[in-house]
Amino acid sequence: MDMLMRFFQRLKSIPSALAWFIDDVLEGVFRHIPGRLGPFHIGFRLRSWYWRRKCHSFGDNVLIYENVRLYFPQNISIGSNISITDDCIISAHSDPGTGEITLGDDIFIGPGTYIYSSNHDYTTENIKKNPQYTAAPVVLEGNNWIAAKSGILAGVTVGSGSVAAMGAIIVSDVPKNTLVAGVPAKMVKTIEKISNG
């Protein structure tokens, strides 16, 4: 890791376009290294090390699996004890203060899940020619399970202890300790938490 730290320090003296290119290539390489490669789980370690440098904040014990993409990570805050599994996309808005994404502690995000804090403004007369965007923060308060192939859209807060069933598309706030499912996601039931010691 010390060698990588020295390498990234040297990147600061390279012209910005070349530094951006090298950084992007490294992210692509790190994204595909198996998480449990070798006795030290080198893929998990490299990805955590890389994203810790990029994200607004980054907690402890964060496992980022293969082929996860974080867009505009400077506007993404990641808590502790989090698993972001294969093929997830977490995309914050590019402008600070308009569409941050905050992941609290103790969260499991299933494979193929998408979290977006911005979207195309569909009221624009010509979306392709003159794209406009809307943005709003996304917050997962903590102790959440977002099952595989789910989606969370801009402006949503998922309350502490809540769960999204597989394939749920969450377009509005989810209260604390609630199971949601469907497209768009609807409340299925309140979850009664059991202490597991």
N, C-alpha and C positions, 0 to 999 in steps of 0.2 A: 504493500500500500504506500510506503514511503516513496518508492520510485514513481508511482502514479501521481502522488502529491507534487513531486518536483516537476514532473511533466506538465501538469496543469498550471503550475506557477510560471513555467516558461511560455505557455500559451498566451499569457497576458502581454508578452512583448512581441507577439506575431501580429501582423495586420489583421484587423477584425474579421474580414471576409474569410480569410484562411483559417483563423482560429475557430470561427463558427462552423466551417466545413469539417475540421478535424474533430471538434466536439460532437457534431452530428453523427459522424462515422463511428466514434466510440460508443455513443448511445445506442446505435444500431447493433453493434457487436455485443455490448453488454445485455441488450434486450433478449438475445437468443441463447445465451449461455444457460444450460440447465441449472436450476436452483440448487439441486442436491449434488452437483458435480464435485467429486472428491470428498475427503473426510471433513472438510471445512465449509461445505455448502457455498462454494466460491461464487456461484451465480447470484444467490441472495445477497451475499456480502458486497459484491461489486455494484449491484444495482442500488442497494441502500446507500453505499458510499457516494455513488454518482448523484442520486436524487437529493441527498442531504445537502449537497452544494447548490442545487438548483431551486429547491422549494422554499417558500416563505418561511415555513418551519417544518421540522421533521423529527418525530419522536423516536423512542427506543423500541426495539423488537418489532420492526416493520419488515414483513416479508413481501417482496414484490416478485411475482412469478414471471414466467417467460411471456414475451410479446405484449407487455403492458405499455401503453403510451400515455404520457402526461403532457398536455399542451398548455403552454404559458404557466409553467410550474412556479414561477415567482408569485403567482396569485393562488397557489394551492398550499394549504396547511394540513399536515398529516400528523395525527396524534400517535400514541404508543399502543403497542399490542394490536397491530393491524395486519391483516392478510389481504392483499389485492391479487387475485388469482389470474390465470392465463387469459390473454386476449381482451383485457379491459381497456377502455378509453376514459380518461378523466380530463375534460377540456374546460379550463377556466376561460373567462373573457380576457382579451389582451390588455385592456385598460384597467389599471389598479383602481379599486374603489367602486367598480361597477358590477363585477361578477366573480367574486372570489368563491373558492370551494374550500370548505372546512370539514375535515374528518376528525371527529373526536376520538377518544380512546376505545379500545376493545371492539373493533369492527372487523367483520368478515365480509368481503365482497366477492361473490361468486364469479365464475368465468363468463366472459363475453358480456359483462355489464358495461353500460355507458352512463356517464354522468356529465351533463353539459350545463354550464351556467350562462350560455348565450344561444341565440337562435336567429335565423333570418326573420326580418320583419316582413311578414307576408302581406302587409297592407301597402308595401311599396309597389308602384305601378309596374316596374320591370325589374323583378328580383335578380335576374341574371345580369342585366346590363348595368344596373345601379344598385348593388346590394347594400342593404341597411340591416343593422342588427339591433336586437333587444338583449338586455342582460340583466340578471338579478342573482344574488348570492344563493349558493346551495350549501346547506348545513346538515351533516349527520351528527347528531348530538353525542352518540356513543352507545356502546353495548348493542350494536345493530348487526343484523344479518341481512344482507341483500343477496338473494339467491341468484343463480345463473340466469344470464340473458335478460336481466332487468334493465330498466332505464329510469334515470332521474333527471328531470328537466329543470330549467332555470327557475329560481324563486322558491324552491321547495326546501322545507325543513322537515327532516325525519326525526321524530322525537326519540329520546333515550329509551332503549329496550324494545324498539319496534323492529318488525321483520317484514320483508317484502318477499312474497312467494315467487317462484321461478316465472320469468317472463312478465312480471308486473311492470307497467309503465306509470311511474309516479309523476303526476302533473300538479298536485296540490299537497299542502302540508299533511303530515301524518302525525297524529297525537302520540304521546308517550305510551309505550307498552301495547302497541296495536299491530295486528297481523293484517296486511293488505295484499290483495291479489287482483289480477285482471288488467284489462286495457280499456279505459284508463283504470288505474288501481282504485279499488274500493275497500272499505273496512270489512274484514271478515269476522274478526272478534277481538276482544280485549284479551291480552295475554296476562295470565296470573303467574307471576314469577315465583319460582321455588328456590329457596336458598340451597346451594350445593356446597356449602362449607367454605 
